[in-house]
Amino acid sequence: MTAPRVVAIDGAAGSGKSTLARGLARCLDLPYVNTGLMYRALAADAIVQGLDVDDGPGLERVTEGLRFTLDGSAPPELVVEGRAERDLRSAEVEAVVSAVSAHPGVRRLMRARQREIGDTLGAVMEGRDIASVVFPDAALKLYLVADVSVRTTRRAAERADDESSVAEAMRERDLRDARTNPFRAAEGAIVLDTTDLDVGATLEAAIEIGRREAPRLFEERKA
């Protein structure tokens, strides 16, 4: 039995996950959930509270106190209550988010929140372990890849930063993330190489895959 109208998207930073997920959510009239923001919210609160990144029990307590909602429309998106998104993307948060998210207890709590959203409302959900652990039975699973040079250029443009510093930060982030969850496609996931695709072409390719692999998902949208 497949998860109720869940699309799971994974891939490395700069591969186009967020842009594609938002576009598919709009196409399918589903909430868009960037699970990375959930872990970034934990990292931000840990910094404010002066918690050590190795303090698993302390981080679990902070996780239990985090509040997430869905807000907006076309599509509704995950919102971290009490935190502006720009604060969640600071260099300080970037430096510790992989470490705080590596604790099994933290991931267990976050996964429960993610399952609750997907089971209740359906969602286009992006994140490292969505397709493999949170929703292994998702209606559609996509794994995005792209050449590292392209990923670097995209991320530098997003953050208005120079490519050399972004490249170094990306290498470090990839290494930290790989220690938590190795970079590989989940069983049943369709690999989509976005190296030579712009935003529109990536969405078109994903929709074509979706209509082939999960036709019911797209037929329900038409209805």
LUMNU-428643 format. One line per field, with one value per residue: x, z, y of N, C-alpha, C in turn. Coordinates in pm, whole numbers. Layout:
N
n.c1	c(X ...) $
n.c3	c(Z ...) $
n.c2	c(Y ...) $
ca.c1	c(X ...) $
ca.c3	c(Z ...) $
ca.c2	c(Y ...) $
c.c1	c(X ...) $
c.c3	c(Z ...) $
c.c2	c(Y ...) $
END
This chain:
223
n.c1	c(86 66 201 -17 -53 219 519 854 1164 1508 1863 2179 2305 2225 2139 1890 1666 1486 1364 1244 1075 899 778 654 479 305 200 68 -103 -37 96 418 707 1001 1222 1473 1468 1358 1557 1742 1613 1632 1912 1952 1816 1966 2209 2137 2067 2303 2380 2576 2682 2706 2537 2307 2061 1987 1944 1730 1531 1503 1413 1159 1022 997 797 606 434 197 176 42 -31 -67 203 88 338 596 647 859 779 838 1085 1264 1313 1555 1724 1762 1932 2181 2542 2635 2439 2457 2706 2671 2445 2450 2577 2405 2180 2250 2204 2045 1809 1710 1652 1457 1243 1198 1129 888 725 731 611 356 260 269 105 -139 -204 -83 201 467 775 1098 1425 1701 1646 1388 1276 1389 1348 1144 915 919 742 642 440 578 921 1206 1543 1781 2060 2363 2637 2918 3028 2819 2631 2764 2772 2499 2429 2591 2478 2226 2289 2428 2711 3071 3203 3421 3430 3180 3207 3394 3251 3041 3168 3252 3001 2883 3047 2995 2719 2717 2822 2612 2393 2458 2518 2303 2066 1739 1578 1383 1369 1372 1635 1727 1906 2008 2197 2217 1977 1739 1526 1257 1276 1359 1135 947 1060 1040 763 694 817 669 406 443 542 378 95 -163 -141 -115 -345 -540 -495 -584 -853) $
n.c3	c(0 -92 35 127 -132 -145 -246 -260 -239 -295 -280 -352 -217 -408 -628 -714 -566 -390 -553 -749 -586 -482 -720 -811 -599 -634 -882 -821 -627 -353 -14 38 176 322 469 562 677 922 1067 1060 1215 1465 1493 1501 1739 1920 1909 2014 2273 2365 2350 2337 2039 2059 2255 2280 2431 2523 2282 2187 2366 2292 2031 2074 2157 1938 1698 1417 1128 853 607 405 50 -263 -330 5 258 469 780 1023 1339 1497 1390 1136 794 681 899 948 755 802 829 1071 1148 931 979 1190 1151 1032 1228 1456 1352 1325 1539 1652 1815 1774 1499 1501 1631 1455 1221 1295 1308 1041 915 1020 897 622 619 692 522 278 69 -101 -33 68 141 311 408 341 128 182 451 596 422 266 102 -66 -317 -535 -594 -617 -710 -720 -916 -1001 -1175 -980 -1030 -1149 -947 -760 -889 -902 -628 -545 -688 -568 -315 -351 -346 -372 -596 -518 -234 -187 -308 -142 101 21 -34 224 350 205 284 561 560 432 623 797 640 376 38 -176 -401 -291 -265 -544 -623 -877 -1069 -1149 -1355 -1333 -1445 -1704 -1722 -1699 -1466 -1559 -1741 -1574 -1407 -1602 -1681 -1442 -1409 -1632 -1562 -1332 -1431 -1565 -1369 -1144 -1216 -1106 -910 -1054 -1206 -1010 -945 -1176 -1157) $
n.c2	c(-120 215 527 796 1000 1099 1244 1179 1335 1333 1407 1570 1885 2172 2035 2085 2018 2162 2360 2199 2042 2233 2317 2078 2038 2251 2180 1940 2017 1991 2005 2156 2033 2102 1922 1972 2224 2174 2044 2247 2436 2316 2324 2602 2673 2525 2658 2910 2832 2742 2474 2177 2019 1749 1669 1462 1389 1647 1780 1634 1712 1979 1943 1832 2054 2216 2389 2331 2435 2443 2684 2953 2944 2769 2645 2540 2570 2428 2583 2719 2793 3101 3151 3316 3231 3312 3322 3057 2977 3070 3109 3010 2825 2650 2539 2359 2203 1946 1794 1812 1690 1429 1263 971 974 1230 1221 1025 1155 1371 1235 1122 1350 1422 1202 1227 1460 1386 1154 1259 1477 1436 1513 1687 1604 1680 1557 1390 1125 1067 913 666 594 745 761 502 379 570 729 827 842 1036 1091 1328 1426 1601 1753 1852 2103 2242 2234 2391 2643 2702 2716 2928 3138 3146 3237 3466 3468 3411 3165 3004 2998 2892 2643 2517 2513 2351 2108 2039 2021 1811 1599 1590 1537 1290 1124 1099 1009 810 915 796 656 572 252 182 445 695 808 1134 1331 1655 1817 1937 2063 2324 2507 2483 2267 2064 2031 1952 1708 1563 1552 1401 1159 1107 1073 839 657 692 714 740 933 1171 1163 1198 1461 1591 1535) $
ca.c1	c(0 151 169 -121 -13 348 632 977 1273 1638 1972 2279 2283 2247 2091 1760 1559 1385 1291 1158 972 798 705 567 373 209 137 -17 -187 2 189 561 774 1147 1256 1598 1439 1329 1687 1804 1548 1696 2048 1943 1780 2080 2308 2085 2068 2440 2390 2683 2627 2713 2442 2190 1939 1951 1891 1598 1437 1477 1332 1021 961 985 662 603 300 189 118 42 -107 -8 141 123 474 637 695 910 724 933 1215 1262 1390 1692 1804 1790 2031 2303 2665 2645 2353 2516 2824 2639 2321 2476 2611 2288 2081 2303 2165 1930 1690 1660 1593 1333 1139 1168 1061 749 655 720 509 225 219 245 -9 -263 -234 -3 303 591 865 1238 1515 1794 1598 1243 1242 1443 1305 1019 811 975 634 589 386 683 1049 1302 1676 1842 2205 2415 2782 2949 3051 2687 2573 2832 2726 2361 2426 2652 2379 2121 2336 2504 2844 3167 3197 3527 3389 3065 3257 3455 3143 2964 3247 3244 2864 2863 3117 2922 2592 2741 2844 2481 2321 2537 2448 2263 1922 1663 1521 1265 1376 1414 1744 1709 2027 1967 2314 2192 1836 1702 1415 1140 1302 1363 996 885 1113 984 622 691 847 557 293 475 564 270 -12 -280 -111 -139 -485 -617 -480 -671 -990) $
ca.c3	c(0 -100 123 66 -212 -103 -337 -181 -323 -228 -366 -289 -219 -538 -738 -757 -490 -337 -663 -808 -490 -479 -847 -812 -501 -699 -989 -765 -523 -228 66 13 305 318 602 606 764 1056 1133 1075 1331 1582 1503 1544 1881 1996 1917 2108 2408 2401 2362 2264 1928 2097 2364 2221 2511 2523 2150 2177 2439 2208 1918 2120 2176 1812 1642 1271 1070 709 590 269 -48 -398 -236 145 286 608 845 1158 1418 1577 1322 996 716 658 1016 942 651 837 830 1201 1142 830 1035 1291 1126 1007 1355 1545 1290 1317 1656 1623 1886 1704 1371 1531 1660 1333 1127 1340 1264 895 882 1055 791 498 633 708 413 159 59 -174 81 31 253 290 435 320 41 232 588 638 332 166 13 -131 -451 -631 -530 -712 -657 -811 -921 -1092 -1162 -866 -1077 -1171 -814 -698 -955 -859 -487 -536 -737 -467 -195 -391 -289 -474 -616 -447 -96 -191 -341 -21 195 -31 -11 367 379 148 369 688 533 395 746 856 541 251 -81 -273 -427 -219 -350 -617 -662 -1014 -1071 -1247 -1367 -1366 -1486 -1824 -1722 -1621 -1374 -1632 -1798 -1463 -1368 -1708 -1674 -1323 -1436 -1725 -1482 -1242 -1507 -1600 -1252 -1046 -1292 -1022 -840 -1146 -1245 -900 -956 -1284 -1109) $
ca.c2	c(0 333 638 879 1115 1150 1242 1191 1384 1333 1448 1656 2030 2233 1951 2137 1954 2254 2422 2096 2003 2340 2313 1961 2061 2340 2103 1836 2076 1927 2084 2139 2020 2096 1869 2030 2338 2122 2023 2379 2499 2257 2378 2743 2677 2472 2767 3011 2778 2704 2329 2109 1939 1608 1645 1401 1408 1788 1812 1572 1797 2097 1896 1813 2184 2290 2393 2342 2446 2466 2817 3003 2868 2753 2552 2564 2523 2412 2704 2701 2903 3177 3167 3357 3135 3361 3284 2914 2954 3143 3029 2942 2707 2561 2472 2258 2131 1804 1730 1797 1601 1293 1184 883 1018 1348 1179 953 1254 1446 1147 1108 1472 1418 1102 1281 1553 1312 1063 1335 1570 1415 1618 1671 1616 1661 1532 1280 990 1059 800 539 562 807 712 411 339 689 704 860 873 1091 1118 1424 1436 1703 1772 1939 2240 2301 2252 2505 2765 2727 2758 3060 3233 3155 3306 3584 3449 3370 3021 2932 2974 2802 2510 2460 2485 2238 1986 2007 1979 1678 1502 1578 1471 1151 1048 1071 928 803 962 694 655 472 147 224 585 724 906 1241 1414 1791 1893 2015 2103 2442 2482 2436 2136 1968 2005 1874 1572 1498 1525 1288 1039 1084 1020 701 574 708 780 772 1059 1281 1158 1256 1606 1636 1526) $
c.c1	c(89 107 70 -64 115 449 756 1092 1402 1743 2065 2241 2314 2199 1953 1641 1447 1300 1195 1044 861 713 610 451 264 130 35 -111 -166 90 333 632 924 1193 1389 1578 1410 1460 1761 1743 1608 1836 2046 1911 1894 2187 2264 2096 2206 2459 2507 2622 2632 2614 2311 2062 1893 1889 1753 1494 1402 1387 1185 948 944 842 671 458 311 117 125 -42 -28 144 162 260 499 693 743 863 834 1067 1194 1353 1533 1782 1844 1897 2161 2423 2680 2560 2409 2629 2790 2519 2344 2503 2489 2186 2127 2258 2040 1801 1627 1591 1463 1218 1099 1091 915 667 629 615 370 172 182 123 -141 -301 -175 98 403 699 1008 1323 1594 1735 1448 1207 1286 1385 1167 901 872 870 568 542 490 808 1149 1434 1750 1994 2242 2565 2810 2972 2918 2620 2633 2784 2585 2356 2487 2554 2267 2163 2420 2645 2940 3176 3305 3488 3271 3110 3317 3348 3061 3037 3238 3105 2837 2927 3043 2790 2610 2768 2713 2401 2403 2453 2424 2112 1857 1610 1392 1265 1425 1520 1720 1832 1985 2081 2285 2048 1817 1580 1295 1159 1307 1222 927 931 1053 837 608 718 727 436 316 479 450 152 -132 -261 -147 -284 -574 -609 -573 -818 -1024) $
c.c3	c(0 -1 53 -1 -160 -215 -252 -274 -242 -330 -293 -299 -358 -656 -787 -682 -452 -447 -728 -714 -484 -607 -855 -714 -561 -807 -933 -656 -389 -147 26 149 284 456 652 698 906 1133 1151 1195 1461 1600 1553 1692 1969 2013 2021 2252 2454 2420 2281 2155 1959 2207 2307 2301 2514 2390 2128 2250 2358 2091 1958 2136 2049 1757 1491 1224 919 687 443 178 -179 -400 -91 174 435 660 986 1242 1502 1513 1178 917 693 776 1012 838 678 835 959 1202 1046 889 1129 1257 1101 1137 1444 1485 1286 1432 1627 1691 1821 1575 1394 1555 1534 1234 1165 1296 1113 851 911 947 665 505 635 582 278 150 -49 -73 37 154 232 310 414 239 98 366 621 555 226 66 -55 -273 -559 -555 -637 -641 -758 -800 -1017 -1071 -1053 -910 -1099 -1037 -745 -757 -910 -716 -470 -581 -635 -352 -224 -331 -400 -477 -539 -304 -90 -219 -219 81 151 -11 134 404 325 235 500 667 504 518 815 767 413 132 -176 -285 -347 -317 -415 -661 -806 -1010 -1183 -1245 -1416 -1419 -1603 -1834 -1643 -1537 -1446 -1687 -1691 -1420 -1474 -1705 -1557 -1345 -1532 -1652 -1395 -1314 -1547 -1477 -1150 -1113 -1206 -951 -927 -1197 -1137 -904 -1063 -1238 -1013) $
c.c2	c(124 439 729 1004 1179 1134 1268 1228 1391 1378 1543 1803 2085 2151 1994 2080 2051 2315 2322 2060 2106 2338 2195 1977 2149 2262 2004 1886 2007 2023 2054 2139 2001 2051 1922 2149 2292 2101 2155 2454 2445 2314 2522 2754 2626 2579 2870 2962 2732 2555 2276 2023 1790 1572 1592 1422 1554 1829 1750 1657 1922 2058 1885 1946 2265 2281 2419 2349 2454 2597 2857 2916 2864 2741 2598 2503 2512 2543 2667 2818 2968 3198 3213 3261 3181 3326 3138 2881 3029 3049 2951 2815 2604 2478 2356 2170 1982 1729 1709 1700 1456 1205 1100 928 1140 1308 1102 1050 1332 1360 1129 1230 1466 1318 1155 1375 1477 1222 1139 1411 1531 1528 1584 1705 1589 1642 1405 1142 975 935 666 497 616 757 621 362 459 657 729 900 918 1118 1204 1422 1548 1713 1874 2083 2313 2328 2375 2637 2801 2780 2897 3168 3253 3246 3429 3580 3405 3217 2945 2901 2880 2659 2442 2424 2364 2107 1943 1957 1840 1571 1480 1502 1323 1064 1013 978 925 848 846 694 544 368 198 369 598 834 1006 1331 1553 1877 1987 2065 2232 2408 2422 2296 2029 1931 1919 1728 1496 1463 1406 1157 1005 1024 875 610 579 777 820 904 1178 1281 1220 1408 1660 1637 1638) $
END
